[in-house]
């Protein structure tokens, strides 16, 4: 499977970036909040999620929603709802 096709499986990443930017939060701050919530992830890990280079597990989606203080459905683009 080509890299470009593989990226399409991560629909959450761009939404994470959008919400994080709306909250004026840096990737480093998001990573720090995730770490405080029990997820060992770096700023680089957040960057990979946002750019679609890393898939996100279901439990990570729930944690991201909690840290970003949004309902988990907000992490999915409108076309999937």
Secondary structure as GFF3:
##gff-version 3
##sequence-region A 1 81
A	DSSP	alpha_helix	3	7	.	.	.	ID=ss1
A	DSSP	alpha_helix	12	22	.	.	.	ID=ss2
A	DSSP	alpha_helix	27	36	.	.	.	ID=ss3
A	DSSP	alpha_helix	43	51	.	.	.	ID=ss4
A	DSSP	alpha_helix	58	68	.	.	.	ID=ss5
A	DSSP	three_ten_helix	72	75	.	.	.	ID=ss6
A	DSSP	three_ten_helix	78	80	.	.	.	ID=ss7
###
